[in-house]
Amino acid sequence: MKNLAIFTIVMLMTLSCKEKQKATDIEREVLSEEDPFVVSKSEWISIFDGTSFDGWHYYRASEVTNPWKIEDGAMVFYPPKERDGESYNIVTDNEYTNFTLSLEWKISEGGNSGIFWGILEDEKYGQPYETGPEIQVLDNERHPDAKNGPTRQAGALYDMVPPSDSQAVKPAGEWNTCVLTVNHNTNEGSVVLNGKEIGRFPVNGPLWDEMVSDSKFATWDGFGKYKTGKIGLQDHGDIVAYRNIKIKEL
């Protein structure tokens, strides 16, 4: 009943915004897959220019090197065969609170990755996902996590809010355009995937706390607690690529 109640509330929030969706899309100017937004260039900041990892570093470590590479204007992760227990999650140098993030991602066959926000980089936390909520990046057709329910599928707010349209994602090997908005002032979060809004959710307050308490993160002290934090991209042991990463602070 608890799951049903939370899911119903989130769906009602989505439905109540349907009439506003066209206006919302215009505001974000999510116009096409080829050109996901057309706004004043001064409002957007590129946080990956396709030529270097400037502005990024390994979580709780140094500058980004192998096994991340830059190929054809994209940052690509190739999981090493031998790890020695190391993870290669990367995070931004800067922190953000209220923003719209736009990027493209491409996952390998059977692959898994994720986009985090609100990451606190601290010795207390060994991984970005201990504090940062995640938008799932996944090959829905082949990765077993997709069989664990819709909140584990591509575009989901991981383990909390499923995508309203599981068909919005493109197959493994193809580029997907994802636009994530997080606004703590209005308590609104949303995910637009390939030009279609597939998720809307609160980002703080009682309903957010209720969603967390009904997820795998219920007992994680730091999860989702930090309104201001870093953005991260996940090493989940599979090949994944990201490009055209831009942000607009709200």
Sequence and secondary structure as in RCSB ss.txt:
>XXXX:A:sequence
MKNLAIFTIVMLMTLSCKEKQKATDIEREVLSEEDPFVVSKSEWISIFDGTSFDGWHYYRASEVTNPWKIEDGAM
VFYPPKERDGESYNIVTDNEYTNFTLSLEWKISEGGNSGIFWGILEDEKYGQPYETGPEIQVLDNERHPDAKNGP
TRQAGALYDMVPPSDSQAVKPAGEWNTCVLTVNHNTNEGSVVLNGKEIGRFPVNGPLWDEMVSDSKFATWDGFGK
YKTGKIGLQDHGDIVAYRNIKIKEL
>XXXX:A:secstr
 HHHHHHHHHHHHHHHTGGGHHHHHHHHT   SSSS    GGG EEEE SS  TTEEETTS B  TTEEEETTEE
EE   S  TT    EEESS BSSEEEEEEEEE TT EEEEEEEE   TT SSGGGT  EEEEE TTT GGGGG G
GGSTTSBTTTB  S TTSS  TTS EEEEEEEETTTTEEEEEETTEEEEEE  SHHHHHHHHHTSTTTT TTTT 
 SSBEEEE   SS EEEEEEEEEE 
